Amino acid sequence: MSDFDEDPVLSDVEGEEEHLKEAEDEKVEVQHLTQEIISQGLSLLCRTGNGLAHAFVKLNLQKRGLDDIAAINSYIHIRFLDLSNNHLADLSPLSSLTQLLWLKQPFAQLTYLQWLSIAMNQLTDVDGLVGPALESLNLTGNRIQRLNGFQYGSFANLVTLELRGNHLETTDGINLPHLQQLYLAQNAIKRLEGLEKLERLTTLHLRDNQLESLDGLSPSMKCLQYLNARGNAIIDENALRYIGFLSQSLRVLVLSGNPVAENSEYRINVLILVPQLERLDKNPVFPEDRAEAWERIRVTKTKYIFIFGFIFYPFDLVALCNFRNFEKRKCMRNKMCNYGQNGEVLD
């Protein structure tokens, strides 16, 4: 017996115009998903993962008037699912479908959907994904290679985007000016690109990638308060100089697990670049740490100091190192950035 029967995978375009016309002419009564409805839509018999049993892996639920799909979470072998033309506002039951390969759901119809997780699946891209009201999108643990599709017109209200554990090599492709939290740990990122568009970003998580430099951090990232680049491949101290662009906002910096962090001058040099840090790696920054950084600047006999390949003028650093009032000072951009007191900090 063949692994697959002759029933084709649901087409994303076949009959689309007919479906739209029929939807206008025909109104379906709103209902919850039942076992009977599921049994009517099942097809495509395949072997299961262990090869010892068979299960239906395709489920067509289009135009069923569904407002709830809780009953689907026990059908863990579903790989192809059509949910188009229903009345759904909650897609959380899909989290149990860990073998899902293909999903048809016009997300533009989900005008009130604010949170969506399609984590731990096998998605390779997000073409066609739209969330007009979406505030949080979790795509962790898929196979996404490019960040195409993350445009303001599709996700105007997106605040949190999670893409941990995918196959990304660059950060380029995100044009979401309201985004505040971006989680990109455990990818294969070698280049930081396009980050200048993320002016309201407060959290950037890049742990366990393949970065050799922090080139790509931008002065326009005026709200960034937490940066985690732990466990990358940063060796050269010159590669750290770009954190100076964040000197007005950055509060927590995690660089442990990089060869550069083993340098005896690492901590003091970072504090000279970003003196308002409150935590570096797992260690808090104390007033005496800042005082040491300031003393290093003060004893400089020339009009400038040379750190990580950049020239810094002491009168610029004075404004950043007002130790007497430091603890009372707040970032004047916090209101614009909307960085709450309860923001989670991850190592």
One Martini backbone bead per residue (centre of mass of N, CA, C, O) as a GRO file, in nm:
protein
  347
    1MET     BB    1   0.096   0.035   0.022
    2SER     BB    2   0.076   0.357  -0.005
    3ASP     BB    3   0.140   0.642   0.164
    4PHE     BB    4  -0.029   0.769  -0.072
    5ASP     BB    5  -0.283   0.879  -0.219
    6GLU     BB    6  -0.450   1.053  -0.489
    7ASP     BB    7  -0.511   1.277  -0.305
    8PRO     BB    8  -0.474   1.594  -0.309
    9VAL     BB    9  -0.356   1.866  -0.204
   10LEU     BB   10  -0.458   2.146  -0.100
   11SER     BB   11  -0.540   2.421  -0.271
   12ASP     BB   12  -0.475   2.773  -0.268
   13VAL     BB   13  -0.637   2.840  -0.566
   14GLU     BB   14  -0.840   2.636  -0.621
   15GLY     BB   15  -1.151   2.777  -0.646
   16GLU     BB   16  -1.151   3.066  -0.516
   17GLU     BB   17  -1.371   3.220  -0.669
   18GLU     BB   18  -1.601   3.023  -0.605
   19HIS     BB   19  -1.589   3.050  -0.298
   20LEU     BB   20  -1.651   3.352  -0.280
   21LYS     BB   21  -1.927   3.340  -0.422
   22GLU     BB   22  -2.060   3.133  -0.233
   23ALA     BB   23  -2.029   3.302   0.029
   24GLU     BB   24  -2.230   3.523  -0.066
   25ASP     BB   25  -2.485   3.316  -0.125
   26GLU     BB   26  -2.397   3.168   0.152
   27LYS     BB   27  -2.521   3.077   0.478
   28VAL     BB   28  -2.375   2.965   0.780
   29GLU     BB   29  -2.415   2.817   1.062
   30VAL     BB   30  -2.312   2.854   1.369
   31GLN     BB   31  -2.046   2.635   1.506
   32HIS     BB   32  -1.913   2.366   1.650
   33LEU     BB   33  -1.680   2.137   1.668
   34THR     BB   34  -1.710   1.796   1.564
   35GLN     BB   35  -1.669   1.466   1.507
   36GLU     BB   36  -1.849   1.457   1.258
   37ILE     BB   37  -1.714   1.683   1.097
   38ILE     BB   38  -1.436   1.557   1.091
   39SER     BB   39  -1.507   1.285   0.947
   40GLN     BB   40  -1.601   1.435   0.679
   41GLY     BB   41  -1.293   1.579   0.630
   42LEU     BB   42  -1.135   1.326   0.600
   43SER     BB   43  -0.808   1.235   0.453
   44LEU     BB   44  -0.535   1.088   0.363
   45LEU     BB   45  -0.374   0.805   0.392
   46CYS     BB   46  -0.113   0.736   0.637
   47ARG     BB   47   0.167   0.694   0.781
   48THR     BB   48   0.310   0.701   1.063
   49GLY     BB   49   0.603   0.766   1.219
   50ASN     BB   50   0.655   0.443   1.289
   51GLY     BB   51   0.505   0.267   1.046
   52LEU     BB   52   0.259   0.087   1.207
   53ALA     BB   53   0.047   0.301   1.109
   54HIS     BB   54  -0.264   0.473   1.034
   55ALA     BB   55  -0.368   0.805   0.906
   56PHE     BB   56  -0.534   1.088   0.878
   57VAL     BB   57  -0.389   1.410   0.730
   58LYS     BB   58  -0.656   1.538   0.612
   59LEU     BB   59  -0.845   1.857   0.669
   60ASN     BB   60  -1.174   1.976   0.581
   61LEU     BB   61  -1.325   2.303   0.712
   62GLN     BB   62  -1.467   2.455   0.508
   63LYS     BB   63  -1.757   2.615   0.539
   64ARG     BB   64  -1.880   2.554   0.866
   65GLY     BB   65  -1.925   2.790   1.081
   66LEU     BB   66  -1.685   2.817   1.274
   67ASP     BB   67  -1.601   2.920   1.635
   68ASP     BB   68  -1.467   2.629   1.709
   69ILE     BB   69  -1.158   2.392   1.754
   70ALA     BB   70  -1.106   2.204   2.008
   71ALA     BB   71  -1.151   1.905   1.881
   72ILE     BB   72  -0.863   1.891   1.720
   73ASN     BB   73  -0.632   1.816   1.945
   74SER     BB   74  -0.648   1.482   1.888
   75TYR     BB   75  -0.534   1.527   1.579
   76ILE     BB   76  -0.197   1.479   1.550
   77HIS     BB   77  -0.170   1.386   1.223
   78ILE     BB   78  -0.214   1.648   1.101
   79ARG     BB   79  -0.093   1.825   0.790
   80PHE     BB   80  -0.368   1.920   0.644
   81LEU     BB   81  -0.539   2.246   0.666
   82ASP     BB   82  -0.880   2.376   0.631
   83LEU     BB   83  -1.023   2.708   0.760
   84SER     BB   84  -1.184   2.845   0.562
   85ASN     BB   85  -1.464   3.016   0.604
   86ASN     BB   86  -1.511   3.127   0.905
   87HIS     BB   87  -1.543   3.222   1.283
   88LEU     BB   88  -1.252   3.268   1.393
   89ALA     BB   89  -1.050   3.367   1.710
   90ASP     BB   90  -0.917   3.073   1.787
   91LEU     BB   91  -0.590   2.885   1.740
   92SER     BB   92  -0.470   2.718   1.986
   93PRO     BB   93  -0.536   2.410   1.907
   94LEU     BB   94  -0.289   2.389   1.698
   95SER     BB   95  -0.052   2.318   1.902
   96SER     BB   96  -0.104   1.991   1.875
   97LEU     BB   97  -0.008   2.008   1.562
   98THR     BB   98   0.313   1.895   1.508
   99GLN     BB   99   0.265   1.796   1.179
  100LEU     BB  100   0.216   2.057   1.044
  101LEU     BB  101   0.245   2.181   0.693
  102TRP     BB  102  -0.058   2.291   0.620
  103LEU     BB  103  -0.232   2.617   0.605
  104LYS     BB  104  -0.574   2.733   0.566
  105GLN     BB  105  -0.608   3.085   0.663
  106PRO     BB  106  -0.761   3.383   0.650
  107PHE     BB  107  -0.633   3.617   0.863
  108ALA     BB  108  -0.799   3.870   0.779
  109GLN     BB  109  -1.063   3.754   0.924
  110LEU     BB  110  -0.900   3.793   1.206
  111THR     BB  111  -0.971   4.094   1.347
  112TYR     BB  112  -0.921   3.993   1.677
  113LEU     BB  113  -0.650   3.866   1.668
  114GLN     BB  114  -0.367   3.877   1.914
  115TRP     BB  115  -0.282   3.561   1.937
  116LEU     BB  116  -0.010   3.351   1.793
  117SER     BB  117   0.071   2.995   1.767
  118ILE     BB  118   0.322   2.805   1.547
  119ALA     BB  119   0.484   2.618   1.707
  120MET     BB  120   0.649   2.333   1.636
  121ASN     BB  121   0.696   2.301   1.324
  122GLN     BB  122   0.743   2.313   0.938
  123LEU     BB  123   0.790   2.596   0.856
  124THR     BB  124   0.941   2.803   0.581
  125ASP     BB  125   0.711   3.028   0.578
  126VAL     BB  126   0.485   3.347   0.576
  127ASP     BB  127   0.320   3.350   0.339
  128GLY     BB  128   0.006   3.519   0.387
  129LEU     BB  129   0.045   3.629   0.661
  130VAL     BB  130  -0.212   3.785   0.867
  131GLY     BB  131  -0.244   4.058   1.140
  132PRO     BB  132  -0.424   4.329   1.221
  133ALA     BB  133  -0.436   4.256   1.562
  134LEU     BB  134  -0.166   4.149   1.613
  135GLU     BB  135   0.075   4.122   1.899
  136SER     BB  136   0.146   3.800   1.900
  137LEU     BB  137   0.417   3.593   1.754
  138ASN     BB  138   0.476   3.232   1.730
  139LEU     BB  139   0.768   3.061   1.547
  140THR     BB  140   0.890   2.845   1.700
  141GLY     BB  141   1.039   2.564   1.566
  142ASN     BB  142   1.109   2.588   1.265
  143ARG     BB  143   1.210   2.650   0.893
  144ILE     BB  144   1.291   2.942   0.873
  145GLN     BB  145   1.496   3.150   0.639
  146ARG     BB  146   1.302   3.404   0.593
  147LEU     BB  147   1.180   3.756   0.655
  148ASN     BB  148   0.928   3.743   0.490
  149GLY     BB  149   0.622   3.941   0.554
  150PHE     BB  150   0.725   4.166   0.774
  151GLN     BB  151   0.488   4.401   0.747
  152TYR     BB  152   0.297   4.664   0.832
  153GLY     BB  153   0.040   4.587   0.657
  154SER     BB  154   0.016   4.296   0.819
  155PHE     BB  155   0.151   4.411   1.125
  156ALA     BB  156   0.062   4.689   1.281
  157ASN     BB  157   0.046   4.557   1.607
  158LEU     BB  158   0.315   4.431   1.650
  159VAL     BB  159   0.525   4.348   1.945
  160THR     BB  160   0.572   4.023   1.933
  161LEU     BB  161   0.856   3.819   1.812
  162GLU     BB  162   0.899   3.463   1.756
  163LEU     BB  163   1.219   3.287   1.618
  164ARG     BB  164   1.315   3.042   1.745
  165GLY     BB  165   1.461   2.777   1.599
  166ASN     BB  166   1.564   2.833   1.311
  167HIS     BB  167   1.717   2.926   0.966
  168LEU     BB  168   1.859   3.192   1.013
  169GLU     BB  169   2.112   3.446   0.872
  170THR     BB  170   1.922   3.703   0.907
  171THR     BB  171   1.745   4.016   0.998
  172ASP     BB  172   1.627   4.066   0.738
  173GLY     BB  173   1.268   4.183   0.676
  174ILE     BB  174   1.185   4.387   0.909
  175ASN     BB  175   0.881   4.611   0.904
  176LEU     BB  176   0.820   4.705   1.244
  177PRO     BB  177   0.780   4.995   1.421
  178HIS     BB  178   0.620   4.854   1.689
  179LEU     BB  179   0.831   4.674   1.777
  180GLN     BB  180   0.970   4.534   2.098
  181GLN     BB  181   0.999   4.211   2.063
  182LEU     BB  182   1.295   4.005   1.971
  183TYR     BB  183   1.330   3.647   1.899
  184LEU     BB  184   1.655   3.480   1.772
  185ALA     BB  185   1.733   3.227   1.888
  186GLN     BB  186   1.873   2.954   1.750
  187ASN     BB  187   2.026   3.009   1.488
  188ALA     BB  188   2.232   3.133   1.185
  189ILE     BB  189   2.333   3.416   1.249
  190LYS     BB  190   2.568   3.655   1.079
  191ARG     BB  191   2.368   3.911   1.032
  192LEU     BB  192   2.296   4.256   1.088
  193GLU     BB  193   1.984   4.360   0.945
  194GLY     BB  194   1.739   4.619   0.943
  195LEU     BB  195   1.728   4.752   1.246
  196GLU     BB  196   1.667   5.061   1.188
  197LYS     BB  197   1.341   5.010   1.178
  198LEU     BB  198   1.347   4.942   1.506
  199GLU     BB  199   1.272   5.202   1.712
  200ARG     BB  200   1.095   5.031   1.955
  201LEU     BB  201   1.299   4.845   2.052
  202THR     BB  202   1.377   4.668   2.370
  203THR     BB  203   1.419   4.359   2.266
  204LEU     BB  204   1.719   4.152   2.193
  205HIS     BB  205   1.749   3.806   2.089
  206LEU     BB  206   2.082   3.626   2.004
  207ARG     BB  207   2.126   3.357   2.102
  208ASP     BB  208   2.292   3.116   1.949
  209ASN     BB  209   2.478   3.201   1.707
  210GLN     BB  210   2.711   3.347   1.430
  211LEU     BB  211   2.841   3.595   1.548
  212GLU     BB  212   3.130   3.834   1.495
  213SER     BB  213   2.936   4.088   1.511
  214LEU     BB  214   2.755   4.416   1.582
  215ASP     BB  215   2.703   4.489   1.311
  216GLY     BB  216   2.380   4.680   1.282
  217LEU     BB  217   2.364   4.856   1.488
  218SER     BB  218   2.157   5.146   1.570
  219PRO     BB  219   2.084   5.476   1.649
  220SER     BB  220   1.764   5.427   1.602
  221MET     BB  221   1.775   5.238   1.869
  222LYS     BB  222   1.639   5.421   2.130
  223CYS     BB  223   1.493   5.165   2.311
  224LEU     BB  224   1.718   4.975   2.378
  225GLN     BB  225   1.762   4.763   2.685
  226TYR     BB  226   1.795   4.460   2.561
  227LEU     BB  227   2.094   4.250   2.506
  228ASN     BB  228   2.141   3.918   2.354
  229ALA     BB  229   2.476   3.756   2.262
  230ARG     BB  230   2.503   3.481   2.354
  231GLY     BB  231   2.687   3.233   2.207
  232ASN     BB  232   2.892   3.331   2.004
  233ALA     BB  233   3.177   3.460   1.773
  234ILE     BB  234   3.315   3.687   1.945
  235ILE     BB  235   3.656   3.811   1.942
  236ASP     BB  236   3.680   4.099   1.861
  237GLU     BB  237   3.668   4.407   2.010
  238ASN     BB  238   3.577   4.574   1.759
  239ALA     BB  239   3.288   4.429   1.746
  240LEU     BB  240   3.170   4.613   2.001
  241ARG     BB  241   3.148   4.922   1.918
  242TYR     BB  242   2.832   4.929   1.841
  243ILE     BB  243   2.716   4.973   2.133
  244GLY     BB  244   2.751   5.286   2.132
  245PHE     BB  245   2.469   5.341   1.993
  246LEU     BB  246   2.323   5.249   2.293
  247SER     BB  247   2.406   5.455   2.534
  248GLN     BB  248   2.108   5.579   2.610
  249SER     BB  249   1.941   5.280   2.674
  250LEU     BB  250   2.110   5.059   2.776
  251ARG     BB  251   2.090   4.805   3.055
  252VAL     BB  252   2.127   4.514   2.915
  253LEU     BB  253   2.416   4.288   2.878
  254VAL     BB  254   2.488   3.983   2.682
  255LEU     BB  255   2.827   3.809   2.623
  256SER     BB  256   2.851   3.547   2.710
  257GLY     BB  257   3.026   3.293   2.528
  258ASN     BB  258   3.245   3.480   2.425
  259PRO     BB  259   3.574   3.530   2.368
  260VAL     BB  260   3.579   3.840   2.448
  261ALA     BB  261   3.494   3.788   2.760
  262GLU     BB  262   3.802   3.690   2.844
  263ASN     BB  263   3.896   3.962   2.867
  264SER     BB  264   4.027   4.166   3.113
  265GLU     BB  265   3.898   4.446   2.966
  266TYR     BB  266   3.599   4.405   2.897
  267ARG     BB  267   3.428   4.546   3.117
  268ILE     BB  268   3.551   4.834   3.113
  269ASN     BB  269   3.506   4.887   2.806
  270VAL     BB  270   3.200   4.863   2.807
  271LEU     BB  271   3.148   5.093   3.022
  272ILE     BB  272   3.264   5.317   2.847
  273LEU     BB  273   3.050   5.284   2.621
  274VAL     BB  274   2.814   5.185   2.857
  275PRO     BB  275   2.765   5.341   3.158
  276GLN     BB  276   2.438   5.276   3.215
  277LEU     BB  277   2.458   5.006   3.301
  278GLU     BB  278   2.305   4.743   3.515
  279ARG     BB  279   2.393   4.485   3.331
  280LEU     BB  280   2.659   4.235   3.293
  281ASP     BB  281   2.541   3.977   3.234
  282LYS     BB  282   2.515   3.844   3.566
  283ASN     BB  283   2.622   4.130   3.654
  284PRO     BB  284   2.609   4.391   3.830
  285VAL     BB  285   2.629   4.743   3.829
  286PHE     BB  286   2.833   4.945   4.008
  287PRO     BB  287   2.947   5.245   4.105
  288GLU     BB  288   3.250   5.151   4.103
  289ASP     BB  289   3.251   5.071   3.805
  290ARG     BB  290   3.194   5.355   3.694
  291ALA     BB  291   3.429   5.493   3.833
  292GLU     BB  292   3.648   5.338   3.681
  293ALA     BB  293   3.564   5.433   3.402
  294TRP     BB  294   3.597   5.735   3.462
  295GLU     BB  295   3.896   5.724   3.541
  296ARG     BB  296   3.996   5.632   3.265
  297ILE     BB  297   3.910   5.897   3.134
  298ARG     BB  298   4.042   6.121   3.317
  299VAL     BB  299   4.354   6.028   3.269
  300THR     BB  300   4.337   6.136   3.003
  301LYS     BB  301   4.547   6.362   2.821
  302THR     BB  302   4.376   6.383   2.593
  303LYS     BB  303   4.087   6.474   2.394
  304TYR     BB  304   4.086   6.160   2.357
  305ILE     BB  305   3.958   5.829   2.304
  306PHE     BB  306   4.047   5.477   2.226
  307ILE     BB  307   3.778   5.248   2.143
  308PHE     BB  308   3.728   4.992   1.945
  309GLY     BB  309   3.801   5.216   1.703
  310PHE     BB  310   3.686   5.462   1.860
  311ILE     BB  311   3.602   5.797   1.910
  312PHE     BB  312   3.602   5.966   2.233
  313TYR     BB  313   3.459   6.231   2.410
  314PRO     BB  314   3.445   6.337   2.729
  315PHE     BB  315   3.201   6.542   2.706
  316ASP     BB  316   3.004   6.312   2.620
  317LEU     BB  317   3.040   6.125   2.879
  318VAL     BB  318   2.947   6.308   3.105
  319ALA     BB  319   2.639   6.290   3.044
  320LEU     BB  320   2.649   5.967   3.112
  321CYS     BB  321   2.827   6.012   3.412
  322ASN     BB  322   2.612   6.099   3.640
  323PHE     BB  323   2.633   5.958   3.938
  324ARG     BB  324   2.459   6.121   4.137
  325ASN     BB  325   2.188   6.094   3.927
  326PHE     BB  326   2.157   5.811   3.798
  327GLU     BB  327   1.932   5.656   3.966
  328LYS     BB  328   1.710   5.890   3.891
  329ARG     BB  329   1.734   5.842   3.609
  330LYS     BB  330   1.550   5.850   3.303
  331CYS     BB  331   1.441   5.756   3.015
  332MET     BB  332   1.297   5.985   2.795
  333ARG     BB  333   1.186   5.735   2.598
  334ASN     BB  334   0.986   5.544   2.749
  335LYS     BB  335   0.711   5.638   2.647
  336MET     BB  336   0.760   5.573   2.352
  337CYS     BB  337   0.849   5.266   2.413
  338ASN     BB  338   0.682   5.115   2.628
  339TYR     BB  339   0.855   5.023   2.897
  340GLY     BB  340   0.787   4.812   3.128
  341GLN     BB  341   0.828   4.689   3.452
  342ASN     BB  342   0.748   4.371   3.350
  343GLY     BB  343   0.981   4.306   3.182
  344GLU     BB  344   1.138   4.042   3.055
  345VAL     BB  345   1.445   3.878   3.145
  346LEU     BB  346   1.684   3.705   2.946
  347ASP     BB  347   1.950   3.447   2.929
   0.00000   0.00000   0.00000
